[in-house]
Amino acid sequence: MAKPMRSKTLLVTALLSASAVIGSSAAYAANTVDKALNEGVERVANAQKSQQKIDSIDSTTREAEREYRAIAKEIEGLNVYVSQLDRQLNAQQRELGNIEESIEQVTLVERQITPLMLRMIDAIDQFVAADVPFLKEERSKRVAKLKDLMGRSDVTVAEKYRKVMEAYQAEVDYGRTIESYRGSLANNGTEREVDFLRVGRIALMYQSLDGQELGMWNTASNAWEPMDAAYKSKLIAGIRIAREQAAPDLIKVPVAAPQEAY
């Protein structure tokens, strides 16, 4: 009986030893697996952090690239704009040169035209004084205004020249128009209102307001003289035509005989 009991004890001991060994191996294996899992998790976390860093760097790179492209495009546009400005500046420089040359020419023309205008005004003044005495006051005032205008520094040479030419044109127009106006007549020491009729520069006549007195300007004697009553109807017709109260028609007017030149 002692031998079988010993064998059973040995078997139990062997089983316990095997269980201990198996338990130790299982614990070691569990620790190894946990460690491997932890390392895997850590690697995944590190990989995620690396990917996040890569994504961040990629995003930053793409943003920098977009900014670079935008700046490059802006620089390209600025280069085109600067090139255009250079062309404009060159054109303006050429235009400035032309303007300076024109100013020099204008200055030269001004120095030459001012004495010419003064001579033209003097010529008008002398002509009005020697001409048939119609609208004497109006024409004399026009000449006086021209003389005052020439002394003004706030009026351009072009404007002065325009006014002088207007005065010349007005005098030219008098020679090819018919006109009737009411004005004062000084004759034989008396002054009275009469109706004048001017036919170009060939005839200047008048009729008193009561129609009883007729007269004409004699260019030969440079004086007023009575006019034959036979011209009264012609004078009245001429006044009506000049005032556009009658249709244009041919009228007879007294004309002084031409003087021989010496």
C-alpha positions in Angstrom: 0.0 0.0 0.0 2.9 2.3 0.6 4.1 2.2 -3.0 0.9 3.2 -4.7 0.4 6.1 -2.3 3.9 7.4 -3.1 3.1 7.2 -6.9 0.0 9.2 -6.4 1.8 11.9 -4.5 4.4 12.1 -7.3 1.7 12.4 -9.9 0.0 15.3 -8.0 3.4 17.0 -7.6 4.1 16.6 -11.3 0.7 18.0 -12.2 1.1 21.0 -9.9 4.6 21.6 -11.4 3.1 21.5 -14.9 0.3 23.8 -13.9 2.8 26.2 -12.5 4.9 26.1 -15.6 1.8 26.5 -17.8 0.6 29.4 -15.6 4.0 31.1 -15.9 4.0 30.6 -19.6 0.5 32.0 -20.0 1.3 35.1 -17.9 4.5 35.7 -19.9 2.6 35.3 -23.1 -0.1 37.7 -21.9 2.5 40.3 -20.9 4.2 39.9 -24.3 0.9 40.4 -26.1 0.0 43.4 -24.0 3.4 44.8 -24.7 3.1 44.2 -28.4 -0.4 45.8 -28.4 0.8 48.8 -26.5 3.7 49.2 -28.9 1.3 48.8 -31.8 -1.0 51.4 -30.4 2.0 53.7 -29.8 3.2 53.2 -33.3 -0.3 54.0 -34.6 -0.5 57.1 -32.5 3.0 58.2 -33.7 1.9 57.5 -37.2 -1.2 59.6 -36.7 0.9 62.4 -35.3 3.3 62.1 -38.2 0.4 62.1 -40.7 -1.1 65.1 -39.0 2.3 66.8 -39.2 2.6 65.9 -42.9 -1.0 67.1 -43.5 -0.1 70.4 -41.8 3.1 70.8 -43.8 1.2 69.9 -47.0 -1.5 72.5 -46.2 1.1 75.1 -45.4 3.0 74.2 -48.6 -0.2 74.5 -50.7 -1.1 77.8 -49.1 2.4 79.1 -49.7 2.2 77.9 -53.3 -1.2 79.7 -53.8 0.3 82.8 -52.3 3.3 82.5 -54.5 1.2 82.1 -57.6 -1.0 85.0 -56.6 2.0 87.2 -56.0 3.6 86.0 -59.2 0.4 86.9 -61.1 0.3 90.3 -59.4 3.9 90.9 -60.2 3.2 90.0 -63.9 0.3 92.4 -63.9 2.4 95.1 -62.3 5.1 94.6 -64.9 2.5 95.1 -67.7 1.2 98.2 -65.9 4.7 99.6 -65.5 5.5 98.9 -69.1 2.3 100.7 -70.1 3.2 103.7 -67.8 6.6 103.8 -69.4 5.1 104.1 -72.9 2.7 106.8 -71.6 5.5 108.7 -70.0 7.5 108.5 -73.2 4.5 109.8 -75.2 4.0 112.6 -72.6 7.7 113.5 -72.9 7.3 113.8 -76.6 4.1 115.8 -76.3 5.8 118.0 -73.7 8.5 118.7 -76.1 6.0 119.6 -78.8 4.1 121.8 -76.4 7.3 123.6 -75.4 8.1 124.1 -79.1 4.6 125.4 -79.7 4.8 127.8 -76.8 8.0 129.2 -78.2 6.3 129.6 -81.6 3.2 131.2 -79.9 5.4 133.6 -78.0 7.0 134.6 -81.3 3.6 135.0 -83.0 2.4 137.1 -80.1 5.3 139.4 -80.4 4.5 139.8 -84.1 0.7 139.9 -84.0 0.3 142.5 -81.2 1.7 145.4 -83.2 -0.3 144.2 -86.2 -3.6 144.3 -84.1 -2.7 147.8 -82.9 -2.2 149.0 -86.5 -5.5 147.3 -87.5 -7.4 149.2 -84.7 -5.8 152.5 -85.7 -6.9 151.8 -89.3 -10.5 151.2 -88.2 -10.4 154.3 -86.1 -9.3 156.4 -89.0 -11.7 154.8 -91.3 -14.7 155.4 -89.0 -13.7 159.1 -88.7 -13.5 159.5 -92.5 -16.5 157.3 -93.4 -20.1 158.3 -93.9 -21.3 159.3 -90.4 -23.9 156.6 -89.7 -24.0 155.0 -86.2 -21.1 157.2 -85.4 -21.3 156.8 -81.6 -21.7 153.1 -81.7 -18.8 152.5 -84.1 -16.5 154.9 -82.1 -17.3 153.1 -78.9 -16.4 149.8 -80.5 -13.0 151.1 -81.5 -12.5 152.6 -77.9 -13.3 149.2 -76.4 -10.7 147.5 -78.7 -8.1 150.0 -77.5 -8.9 149.3 -73.9 -8.9 145.5 -74.6 -5.4 145.6 -76.0 -4.1 146.9 -72.6 -5.6 144.1 -70.5 -3.4 141.3 -69.3 -6.3 139.0 -68.4 -7.4 138.6 -72.0 -5.6 136.2 -74.3 -4.0 137.3 -77.6 -6.5 135.0 -79.4 -9.5 136.7 -77.8 -8.1 140.1 -78.7 -7.5 139.1 -82.3 -11.1 137.7 -82.4 -12.5 141.0 -81.2 -10.5 142.9 -83.8 -11.7 140.7 -86.6 -15.3 141.0 -85.4 -14.9 144.8 -85.7 -13.5 144.5 -89.2 -16.4 142.1 -90.1 -19.0 144.6 -88.8 -17.5 147.4 -90.9 -17.5 145.1 -94.0 -21.1 144.2 -93.4 -22.2 147.8 -93.3 -21.2 148.1 -97.0 -23.6 145.4 -98.2 -26.7 145.9 -96.0 -29.6 148.4 -95.8 -30.6 149.7 -92.4 -33.0 152.2 -90.8 -32.6 153.6 -87.3 -33.7 156.5 -85.3 -31.0 158.9 -84.0 -30.0 162.4 -83.2 -29.0 164.8 -86.1 -26.9 167.8 -85.3 -27.2 170.3 -88.2 -27.0 174.1 -88.3 -26.4 174.3 -84.6 -29.6 172.4 -83.7 -30.1 168.7 -82.7 -33.2 166.7 -83.3 -34.5 163.1 -83.7 -34.8 161.9 -87.2 -35.2 158.5 -89.0 -32.1 157.6 -90.9 -31.8 155.3 -93.9 -28.5 153.8 -94.8 -28.0 152.0 -98.2 -24.7 150.3 -97.9 -22.1 153.1 -97.9 -23.4 154.7 -101.1 -26.2 156.7 -99.5 -27.2 158.0 -96.1 -30.5 159.9 -95.9 -32.8 161.1 -93.2 -36.4 162.2 -92.7 -37.7 164.3 -89.9 -40.3 162.6 -87.6 -43.0 164.8 -89.0 -42.0 163.9 -92.6 -41.6 167.5 -93.6 -37.8 167.6 -93.9 -35.6 165.4 -96.0 -31.8 165.3 -96.2 -28.8 163.4 -97.4 -25.1 163.2 -96.6 -22.9 164.6 -99.4 -19.6 162.7 -99.4 -18.0 165.3 -101.6 -18.6 168.2 -99.2 -18.8 166.0 -96.1 -21.9 167.8 -95.0 -25.7 167.3 -94.7 -27.8 168.9 -97.4 -31.5 169.1 -98.2 -32.9 166.4 -100.5 -35.4 166.9 -103.3 -38.9 166.1 -102.2 -39.2 163.9 -105.2 -37.3 161.3 -103.3 -39.7 161.3 -100.3 -41.7 158.3 -101.5 -38.4 156.4 -102.3 -37.0 157.3 -98.8 -40.2 156.1 -97.1 -40.2 152.9 -99.1 -36.6 152.3 -98.3 -37.2 152.8 -94.5 -40.1 150.3 -94.7 -37.9 147.7 -96.5 -35.1 148.2 -94.0 -37.5 147.7 -91.1 -38.9 144.6 -92.8 -42.3 146.2 -93.1 -42.3 145.8 -96.8 -40.9 143.2 -99.3 -37.5 143.9 -100.8 -37.7 146.1 -103.9 -35.6 148.4 -106.1 -35.5 152.0 -104.9 -33.9 155.1 -106.3 -31.5 156.9 -104.0 -29.5 160.0 -104.7 -25.8 159.3 -105.0 -23.0 161.9 -105.0 -20.9 162.0 -108.2 -17.6 160.3 -107.8 -14.6 162.5 -107.2 -11.6 162.5 -109.6 -8.4 161.2 -108.0 -5.4 163.6 -108.0 
